[in-house]
Amino acid sequence: MLPKFLGRRGRWTLWLMLLVLFAPAGTAWAGQGYLGEVEPNGTTATATPLGGTNLVARAALFPNGDIDFYSFSATAGDRVYAAVMTSFSAGNSTDSQLTLVASDGTTTIEFDDDNGSFAALSSTIAGATIPSTGTYFLKVNDFTAGTTSERMYELHLRVQSGSPTAEVEANDTPATANVLPASGWVSGTRDPAAATEQDWYSLALNAGDTVFLSLDVNPERDGTVWNGRLGFALFGDAGNQILVVDDAGTGDVSPVPNNPSEAMFMTVKTAGTYFAFVDSASAAVGGPTATYHLSVSVHPATDEGVNCTTYTSTNVPQTIGPGTGLVSSTITVPGNPRIADLDVSIVLNHALMQDIDAHLRSPAGNDNGLFTDIGAAATGGQTQMDLTFDDEAGVPPSFTVLRGVQLKPENNSTAGTASTSGAYRLSWFDGENAGGTWTLDLRDDTAGANGGTLTAWSLRICEAPPPPACPPGFATQTVFSTDFESGAAGFTHSGTQDEWELGLPATVATTTANPVAGFSTCNSGVNCWKTDLDNTYNATSSQDLLSPNINLAGLTAPVVVTWAQRHQVETANFDHMFIDYQQVGGATPTRLYEWLEPTPISASAGTGNPQANIGGTAGWGVFSRRADSLAGLNTELRFHLDSDSSVQFGGLAIDDVSVTACRALSADLSITKTDGRLGDLH
C-alpha cells in the first residue's frame, strides 16, 4: 500500500507502513482514492481541506487526545452525509465522535456519537442541512479525550445538492428494484408497516468498487423518527444474502436530540448489479411518517502502483481437514517485482468456516496473518469463501458471508493489550522483493468431522512508480549513500538502554506468548544496524541512530531519502518507532515513517490446534520518501525506537541508506585554457 500524504511540519499523517512515495502533500493514491489529513489540523483555522464533496479520507487520532478538523465547501440547502469507519483501528479505541460545524467555526449543526456500526461505537451523520453557502467543517475525535488513540480511521463524506429522486412503488424485491439515479440519492417511505414493505434500489458496479450508503430516517428534522435498517446485496453461497446494519443508537444528543442514521461500507469482488436495501427489523414499524433519504456513493477501484500483475497458484486443490492440521499451497512469483500494494484472493469451502486460520508467508520469510475464525460459527451456515483481502477495502470481516466481497484483513484488536493480536495488515509486505515462493498456510483448529477444500488462490502485486525526475536544467545527484559493508559510515547512536549494533542480525525466533520474530539477514551483504543484533530491544528504552551530516547546500527538490528496513515492534499504544529527516541538531523534522499498526504476531487464541504462536515482521522492505523542505540545508537522519516496561519484540533493523537531490546543470560548466585566453562560454 503506497503511503498517502506528507503532513506539514514534519509529520507523515497517512502512510500504511508503506513502500515508495514520490507524492507531494495533497495527492490521492489508489484503492478507494484516499485523501489524508495534514497535521496540525486540530482547529477549524488549521482544518485539512478536503477539496471535494464525494470522497473518503484515511487518518489517525494520534497521539492520544488528537482532534482532526476537515473543511469543505457547500451551498445553501445541501445535505451532508458523513460517517467514520473505525473497525480497522489499531489503537486502544474505536469510539469516535463526529461533529458538523458551521462556517463560523464554532456553531454545531449536528453531532453524533454512536450511530455507526463499523465499529459499534463509531459515528454517522446523515442528511444534515447546510444553512448558507460557505465553508463548513467536520470534526473527528475520540470519546475519551486525552487517553486513547484511533490508528487509523476512515472518514466518508458525500454532499448532495438539489432534491433526491422519489422511490417508485412497487420496489419490494430485487426484481422490481428502482434503478438508482446518477446522484445516488433517493427518498422513500416505509409504508405500510409490514414485513413485505422493503425498498430495493439497483446499481451497476465494477470489480473492486467501494460503496458508502448513508440512511437518514428523519429527513424533515421534525422529531419524528423510526428505526430503519440499511442493507447492501446480494452476496453469499447462493447469491441471496443481504448484509444489513441496524444500529441500536438513539441518535444525536445535541443540538437536536434525536436524528438517528445508519451507515454501510462495502467493496465488491466482481462486477455486476448490486442493491441498496431499506426496511425495518420490526414488521410493526412504518407508516406515512416513516420517511427517509438514502445516499449511495461509489468510490471506483484504481490501481495502487504500476505494473499490477496477478499470480495464480497451480498448487491446488488442497484438502482442509477434517479435524485439526495444517495445509499449505504455494505460488512462485518470477522476477523481482518490488511490492507497492499486495492483495490476496482465496476461494475455498469448509463445512464450518470458523475452523480456518490463514497466514501468508513471503519469500523474505515474513509470516503474517490474514484472518482467524471468521465466517459461520456452526454447521449449516455459509460454507463458501470467494473473496479478496485488500487493505483498501471498505471494512474488515464483519459478516458470516464471505462470498463475493472484498475485505480488509481481520482486525481483532484487543483494546490495547500487549499483544493486540489477531490484527493483520497486508502492508507489512510492502517494499519487499516479491520474487520467489509464497505460501498460504491454512490451519484447521477444531477436532471433528468438518473439512473442506482450497480450490484457488492468487496474489495481485503492484509495483512502485519510478522516482521523481529533476526539473529541466537540473540533474539528480546522490548526496549520500552507504550499504554499511565498510563500516558504520559515520552513523552514531545514543540514548537510554541504547542497543543499536552494526553487524549481521542473529535474533532467534520464539514460539511462546508474544512471539519474537527471527532476524538473520541484512537487506544486502552482512552488515546492517539493528536494535540488538541477537535479541530483542530492551525495556524502558529510548534509542536513536543518527546519520552523519548530509549537506544539501546548493541543491533543490525533489529531495528523496531511500532506505531498507525490517522490524517487529509492539503497537504504538506501548512502543514507538519512527524515522525523521531533519536539520542537524533536530530542527524542522520531516517524519518519513511512523509505526502506528497492530503488533505483528498471530492471534493469541485460535491460530491452529495446538496453538501456533508466530512472530510476524515487516520487511526487508525498501522505502523512499520525499523531504523537499530540507533542500539547501545541512541535514541528518534519525532512526528512533522507544519502549515501555514490558513486552519487547525483535526490534528495528536498517540498511542501504541514500539521499538524492537535484543540482543545476550550469554547475557542470568548466573553463579550459587553450591559448592563454579565457575560453568563450556558449
Order of alpha helices (4+ residues) and beta strands (2+ residues): beta-beta-beta-beta-beta-beta-beta-beta-beta-beta-beta-beta-beta-beta-beta-beta-beta-beta-beta-beta-beta-beta-beta-beta-beta-beta-beta-beta-beta-beta-beta-beta-beta-beta-beta-beta-beta-beta-beta-beta-beta-beta-beta-beta
